[in-house]
Amino acid sequence: MESFANLNLDDDDTQLQPDDNDFVASIENSTFTLIGKLLTDRQINFNDLKATISNLWRLGEGVFFKELELKLYWIQFFNHIDLQYIIDGGPWSFSNHLLVTHLLQLGEIPMEVSLSSALFWIQIHNLPSGYMTSLTVQLLGHFMSRYVNYDTTVVGGSWRSSMLVRVAIDARLPLKSSKRVVIHGNQSFIMHFKYEKPPIFCFLCGLGHNEKFYNRLFDGVNLTSRNHDLNKIRV
């Protein structure tokens, strides 16, 4: 740390030039790191969350959790395989509340990274023959939020009853349950979406709580008229 000995922090143009060894160690400590945020208004016991998720993941080399601030966590892995397994296996939740994660990149500030989206596998049902294509999957993925990829074992080949797409869902927006599509001759059909491992969410504003606790109830919003059913969009 000798390189900081003569550092004058009163100078607005001060350039930080840490020792090379310190810089390398800092990079290594942030490698294989997810920043996670739990979307809930409830009080959460950090030790319970850490124990439950560690037991759920059961990683060979373990995982390190640190609470940066309320419901914001530093999640450190010790190899790329474990990290990728957790990213690919999401979404993850605690007590049915979504854990949104972000892969920390070099130079990012953990408390300032965007934590607004989560990866979901979504089944698309009721597509007519001829529309079960990779292009259709990509278009529908972007309609639902942001397309990531699709399951090649489901798309293509003989006709199937559904397609499976990986989508980054904006947690601030309502989940989409269906989409009406008009094709040639003004014919139309309605596709239905089913989400794998959906956590608690609100049909009005997105993930993090359900309609029972929605504060716009006090603004006269009638939720009973929306006719949504969680079981209809859950796999």
N, C-alpha and C positions, 0 to 999 in steps of 0.2 A: 504493500500500500504506500510505498515511498513516493510514488508518482503523484499522490494527492497532498503531500506534505506542505507545499507552497501554494495550494489552491486558494484563490481569493474569490469567494462567492458573491462579493459585492459588485463584481464586474459583470455587466449584463452580457458581454461577449465572451465569457469564459468558455473554453473548450475542454470537455472532459476527456482525458487521455489516461485511462486506467492501465495498470500493469498488464502485460499480455497474458500472464498466468491467471490473473483475476478474471480477465475477459473470457478466456476459454472455460474456466470453471463455471462462470455465470451461464454460458451457453449450454453446457452439459446439464446444469441443474434445471433448465427449462425444456430440455429435450423430452419428447414423449409426454407432454403435459396437456391436459384438458382443463379449461376453466368451466366450471359448472354452476348453474343457478337453478334452484328449486322454485317452480312456479306455484306458489300457494300463499294464502293469507294467514294460514295457521302458524302457530308457534311450533318450531321444529327443534328437537333435541339432536344436536350435532353428533354426539357419541352413538346414539341409536341409528342415525342415518349411516354413519361410517361403518358400523358393525354389520348392519343389514345389507348394504350394497357390497361390501367386501365379501360377505358370505355368499351372496347371490352370484357374483362374478367368479369367485374361486380361481383366481389367477395363480399360475405356477410360482411366479416370483413376487406375488403380492402387489399391493397398491398403497400409495401414501395419500392421505387426505389432510388438508389444512383449511380451516375456515378463515377466509380473507375478511369477510364482513358478513352480516346477517344473510344467510341463505345463499352466499356466494363462496365457491370452493375451488381450491387448487387441488387437482387430481393428478398425481405423478405416477407414471408407469415406468417400468424398468427395462422394457424391450419393445421393439416395434410390433411384434406379433400380438402381444397382449393389447397394445393400444388399438391396433386395427380391428381386433376381434370385438372390442367394446364399441368402436365407432360403427362397425357393420351390424352389430347385434341390436342396436337401438331401435325404437326409443326405450329409455330406461326411466323408471319411476320409483318413488318412495312413498308408501302409504297411498298409492294411486295418484300421486302428484308428479307431474312431468319434471324430469331433470334435463334441462337444456344445456348442451355443451358446445364448446368452441375449442378447436385445436390451436393452442398458443403458438404464434409465430415469433421469430426473432425480432426484437424491437417493439413488440406490442406491450401495452400496459394492462395487466390482468383486470383491473377495475374498470377499464374503458372499452373492452372488447364488446362486440355486438352479440347479444344472447337473445335473439328474437325468433330463431327458427330451430326446428327439430326434424330429423329424418324419420319418415314413416314408410312402411310397405302398405300399399293400397290396392285392393282388388277392384277391378272394374268389371261390372256385370251387365248383362243384357245387350251386348254388342251383336249386331246382325252379321251374317256371313259376308266375308269380303272386307270387313273392317278390323279384323284381328291382325294388325300389322304393327311393325316397330314404329312407323311414322305416326300411326294413330296413338300409340302409347306415349310418344314424346309430346304430341300436341295436347293430349289430356293431362299429362304431367305438368305442363306449363300452365294449363287452365287452372289446375288445383292450387298451384303455387309455383315451385321451381323444379323442373324435371332434373333428376340425377341419373338414373339408369333403370333398366327393367330386367326381369327374370327371363332369360332366353329359353328356359325349359318350358315356359308357359306360352310365350308368344311364338306364332308361326306353326307350320305343320298342319295337321288336321284340325278341324274346328273344335274349339273348346268353349266352355261356358263362361270363362272369365280370363282377364289378363292381370298381371301383377307388375306394378310400377313403384319405383323408389322416388319419393318426392320430399323436398325440403319444405315443410309446412311453416308458414308464418304464424307463430303462436299468438299473435295479437289479433288475428282475424278468425271469423267463424269457420268451422269445418264445413266443407261442401259435402252434401249427401247425394246429390243427383245432378244430372245435366241433360237437358233436352237438345237434341241435334236434328236439324232439318237436312234431308238429303234430296237427291234428284226427284223431280215430280212432286215436290212439296210434301213428300212423305217424311215422317219424323219418328224418332224413337227416344226413349228416356233411359240413360245409363244410370246405374246405381253404384255408389262407392262404398266399400267396406274397409275399415282401418284395422290393421293388425296391432294389438296391444295398445289401444287408445287409453290415455289416462283421464282423469277428471277434466271436463271442459265445459264451456258455455256456448250454446248455439248462437248467442247474440254477439259475443265479442272475442271468442277464442278460448285458448287453453288456460288452465290455472285454477278454475273454480267451476262449479256447476250453476245452473239457473236458480237453484234454491237459495243461493246466497248473493244473487246479483243485485247490486245497489240501485240499478235503474228500476227496480220494482217500486221504489218510492216515487218515481217519476211517472207512474201510471202505465208502464209497459205491461201489456197482458201477455204473459208467456204461455198461458194455457191454450192460446189460439194457434200456436206455431206447429202443433201436431208432430213434433220430432220425437223419436224414440231411439235411445242409445243402442238398444239391441239391434236395430235395423242397420246401423253402420259399423257394428263391431263384428269382426270375424269370429 
